[in-house]
């Protein structure tokens, strides 16, 4: 028991000195309240639309003054505002499998399409 209590004490010390550690539910609710207008949930990614000038979708759409993301136009592989999480993985895996099947069905006459 002494060993486990010493480990708990070390963890408590680490939590107090670590930056950006949320230690209770009230702090989580406060953080989410502040970020509620910033976080947009998408099917394939999450968008943290805090600074529209850094988002890619308004630039692609030609609407640089947009106040909300165009989540359907998101190029999440290139946008610095997009994040991917484990819950998005099945969608990405399904897309990869569908593309493999599609490319595998291309005939010999469609070499350019196969390469593309």
C-alpha positions in Angstrom: 0.0 0.0 0.0 2.9 2.4 0.8 4.2 1.9 -2.7 0.8 2.7 -4.4 0.4 5.8 -2.1 3.9 7.0 -3.2 2.9 6.6 -6.8 -0.3 8.5 -6.2 1.6 11.3 -4.6 4.0 11.5 -7.6 1.0 11.6 -10.0 -0.6 14.4 -8.0 2.6 16.4 -8.1 2.8 15.8 -11.9 -0.8 16.9 -12.4 -0.2 20.2 -10.6 2.9 21.1 -12.7 1.6 19.9 -16.1 0.2 22.5 -18.4 -3.4 22.3 -19.7 -4.6 19.5 -17.5 -8.3 19.4 -16.9 -8.9 17.8 -13.5 -12.7 17.8 -13.0 -16.0 17.8 -14.8 -16.6 21.5 -14.1 -13.5 22.5 -15.9 -14.5 20.2 -18.9 -17.9 21.9 -19.1 -16.3 25.3 -18.9 -13.8 24.5 -21.7 -16.7 23.1 -23.9 -18.8 26.2 -23.2 -16.0 28.4 -24.4 -15.4 26.2 -27.5 -19.1 25.5 -28.4 -19.1 28.0 -31.3 -15.7 26.8 -32.5 -16.1 23.1 -32.7 -18.0 21.7 -35.7 -18.6 17.9 -35.9 -18.3 16.4 -39.3 -18.7 12.8 -40.5 -15.0 12.4 -41.4 -13.4 14.9 -39.1 -13.9 17.6 -36.5 -13.4 21.3 -37.5 -12.0 23.8 -34.9 -13.1 26.9 -36.7 -11.5 29.4 -34.3 -9.7 31.5 -36.8 -11.5 31.6 -40.2 -8.4 33.1 -41.9 -6.5 29.8 -41.3 -9.3 27.6 -42.5 -9.0 26.1 -46.0 -12.7 25.6 -46.9 -13.6 29.3 -47.2 -10.6 29.8 -49.5 -11.6 26.9 -51.7 -15.2 28.2 -51.9 -14.2 31.7 -52.6 -15.9 33.0 -49.4 -13.0 34.1 -47.3 -15.2 36.1 -44.9 -17.4 33.0 -43.9 -18.1 32.8 -40.2 -18.8 29.1 -40.2 -16.9 26.2 -41.9 -18.2 24.6 -45.0 -17.8 21.1 -43.6 -19.0 19.5 -46.8 -16.1 21.1 -48.7 -13.5 20.2 -46.1 -10.1 19.0 -47.4 -9.2 17.7 -44.0 -5.8 16.3 -45.0 -4.7 19.8 -45.8 -6.6 22.1 -43.5 -4.9 23.0 -40.2 -8.3 23.4 -38.5 -9.4 19.8 -39.1 -8.7 16.9 -36.6 -9.2 13.2 -37.0 -10.2 10.9 -34.2 -10.6 7.2 -33.7 -14.3 7.4 -34.3 -13.6 8.6 -37.9 -11.4 5.7 -38.8 -14.2 3.3 -40.0 -15.4 5.9 -42.5 -11.8 6.3 -43.9 -11.2 2.6 -44.0 -14.5 2.0 -45.9 -13.6 4.7 -48.4 -10.2 3.1 -49.0 -11.8 -0.3 -49.5 -14.4 1.2 -52.0 -11.6 2.9 -53.9 -9.6 -0.4 -54.1 -12.6 -2.2 -55.5 -13.3 0.6 -58.0 -9.7 0.7 -59.2 -9.6 -3.1 -59.4 -12.6 -3.0 -61.8 -11.0 -0.7 -64.3 -10.2 -2.4 -67.6 -7.0 -2.5 -69.6 -8.2 0.4 -71.8 -8.4 2.7 -68.8 -4.7 2.8 -67.9 -4.7 6.6 -67.4 -7.7 6.4 -64.9 -6.0 3.5 -63.1 -2.8 5.5 -62.6 -4.8 8.6 -61.5 
